Amino acid sequence: MPSFVYILECRDKSYYVGSTDNIEKRIQYHNSGNGAVWTAKRLPVKLVYSETYDDHITASRREKQLKSWTREKKEKLIS
């Protein structure tokens, strides 16, 4: 089953990095206020970047990597 790594831009222009097996459902979940505490305080959020992987393990590793990046490096990836 494919997995996704995604970057959301929050209302305050901060970024949130996550992973999921259903990206559309996960973004709806975030925007409902039931996602991460970080995004719940910064609604609405919008998808600005995503990558697709063949498995959850690889996606989780990539998510961890992106979370360690600086804002500047994330912005270069997004653009």
Summary of the structure (lengths in Angstrom):
residues: 79
radius of gyration: 11.8
end to end distance: 27.4
largest distance: 33.1
contacts: 222
relative contact order: 0.26
helix: 42%
strand: 27%
